[in-house]
Amino acid sequence: MSPSSGQAAVTFKAACPECRARFELAADALRLAIGRRATFYSFTCPQCSASVRKPAGERIVELLTGGGVSTLRSV
């Protein structure tokens, strides 16, 4: 996952593990969950509608939060 920016809103490059499609998603199409035991981001594939959930390390968290992705923190 990597951000792509320009004059428009930030988008993120992503891929679906189900259909193998590659695409760009706007920040509002992604969700980030940060927890004590697991941190991950999720989205719905625009090609096959699969629910995708992938682990997020520190760098991914920085990119997503910096790009305006909605974040849920568990306590």
N, C-alpha and C positions, 0 to 999 in steps of 0.2 A: 504494500500500500504506500503510495506516495502522493503528496499534494501537487496540484497543478494550479497555478494562479496566473492571472493576467489582469485585465481590466474588469473582468466579470468576477462573480463570486468564486470562492475556492472550491475546487472539486478534487475528489480523491480517486485514484486509479485502483480498481479492485478486480478480482477474478472469482468466479463461482467454481467450487470444487465439484459440483454436480454436473453441470453442462459444459464446464470449461470456458465459458464466455468471459471475455475481458471487456470492461466498460469503465466509465467514470460516473461517480455518484456525487451529488451535492451533499453538503454537511447535514442537511435535514433528513437525508435518507439513511444516515448512520446513527447508531446508538453506541455509547461507550459505557461499560459497567466496570467500576473500580471497587474491588473488594479486598478483604484481608487475605483470602485464600486464592482468589482468581480474579484476573482482570482480562476483559475481552471486549471486542467490538462486534456488532451484529448489523446485518442488513438483509433485505429481501432481494434476490437476484431479479433484475428487470427482464431477463430472458426467459427463465424457467420458473420463476416465482418461489424458488427454494429459499428456506430460511437458513441463512449462513451465520455461523458464529465462529470467530477466530480469536486466538489468544493475542493479547496486546502487551508488549514489553514497554519499557520506559520511553523509547524513541517514538513508538506508535502513539502512545498516550500524549506525548508532547505535540506531535503533528495534528492529531485529532482535536485536542482541546484548543490548540492555537488556530485551527481552522473553523472553530465554532460548532463542533459536534456536541450534541446534547449529552451530558454526563450524569450518570447515576452513581452515587457513592454509598456503599453499604457500611453500616456501623457495627 
